[in-house]
Amino acid sequence: MTDLLNRVQLNTPEHKLVKEGIISDYLNHIMKDNADNSEGQTAQYISALRDADPEPFATALCTLDGRIYSAALGGTFNDAGVAADQVEFTIQSISKPFVYALALQEHGIDELVKVVGMEPSGEAFNELSLEGDTNRPVNPMINAGAITVNQLINGSESTVEDRVAKIHSFMNQLAGRELTLDKKTAESEMESSDRNLALAHMLRSYHIIQDQAEDAVNSYVQQCSILVTVRDLAVMGATLASGGVQPLTGRRVMDQSVARQVQSVMASAGMYNAAGRWMASVGIPAKSGVAGGVLGTLPGQLGLSSFSPKLDEHGNSVRGVRVFQRLSNDMGLHLMAPDPRGRASVRSLTEDSHTDETIVRLQGDIDFIGGERLYRTLSEHELKHKKLVFDMTRVDGVNPVGCRMLNNGIEQLREEGYEVRIEDPEGWLKLKDAYLAGDGV
């Protein structure tokens, strides 16, 4: 049987949208809907980012057991001919939650709250402000807080080189591969770091940090200059979502309590002064970066990411925000959504030699996770018969993405020569037309 899930194509030589595969079809579908959006501009205050190609557009998902799905729009290739989901860009502020995690691992929450809070600020990421009574930065997701957290890594007596090396090593563990630090971008950021230097001097004046201001900022901008792809970010997000276990290596890289703390702060402060609107409309713990990346986590389920360099007035990727809004709405990912999280979607898979049928009994609620697990089960099982029966009598609900995946998968199976019969007494699959007529799919 053709592996349905491994038909995730990236780009054809003709730079066309590829619409093969159940999941890649969906990812490309939502990206195509946002392809013509030309709003925003690249970050203008850093020359390396200002002059970056504004067109790459990619998104990726990573399950907690390490299956990565990514898609890139046709035409979004860099000068070297690399598809957008393979293009490396600097992690920028998306490094903040991970360095916060490293600091929590080293020092614990009790030590961190002495120097950085965890309340949403409602202010821009580079605002020159501290808490009035404690002189702490308000949270670790704004620059003042991130510089403070950076200075905790490897101890206050650490050199810049050793501190950066430890952060870099931790990022490698999170991504499951060796990442590169872009020295050119770091130098470019140092040339335009007057505001960050002002923050560092302010922090030093209140004894929040001890290092020289220039060394503190140098260490921080190197942290932000580590190169990642959109696929790396999805894996790193899945590490947080899994409670600290890296999905590709299976290695625990942070304590479960640390992953919970980091995602909690991301939920309230990860999108800067748009964090409240983000949580209300998208409802996914997230962090953005001014190179155009957006990272999201769905605790216990997924890591998500997008990449598109043009930013809105808050410093968040315009098309990235739209993609996350669509994923949240379609897939029922909002943390406050009432969609139930049921049992595993596949109750059983049996081969009936008397009827020459393979019977797949489904159960619970079929959403993205349920649909992905169903077709992965089929792809990994050596089917003995060309007749397939999908028994949906125990299915309690199907959301728009689950409905689309089921229908598209059944169509593909039939194209591959399988005779497919559906037992669907509640008529869940008939909802496809209604979903397609609205905004859900």
Secondary structure as UniProt FT lines:
FT   TURN            5..6
FT   TURN            13..14
FT   HELIX           22..33
FT   TURN            34..36
FT   HELIX           47..50
FT   STRAND          58..63
FT   TURN            64..65
FT   STRAND          68..72
FT   TURN            74..75
FT   TURN            79..80
FT   HELIX           84..86
FT   STRAND          89..90
FT   HELIX           92..94
FT   HELIX           95..107
FT   HELIX           109..112
FT   TURN            113..115
FT   TURN            125..126
FT   TURN            132..134
FT   TURN            140..141
FT   HELIX           143..150
FT   TURN            151..154
FT   TURN            156..157
FT   HELIX           160..175
FT   HELIX           183..191
FT   HELIX           194..205
FT   TURN            206..207
FT   HELIX           213..224
FT   STRAND          226..228
FT   HELIX           230..241
FT   TURN            242..243
FT   TURN            247..249
FT   HELIX           256..269
FT   TURN            270..271
FT   HELIX           272..274
FT   HELIX           275..281
FT   STRAND          286..288
FT   TURN            290..291
FT   STRAND          293..298
FT   TURN            299..301
FT   STRAND          302..307
FT   TURN            313..314
FT   HELIX           318..331
FT   TURN            335..336
FT   STRAND          346..352
FT   TURN            353..356
FT   STRAND          357..366
FT   HELIX           368..380
FT   STRAND          387..398
FT   HELIX           400..415
FT   TURN            416..417
FT   STRAND          419..423
FT   TURN            425..426
FT   HELIX           428..431
FT   HELIX           432..437
FT   TURN            438..439
//
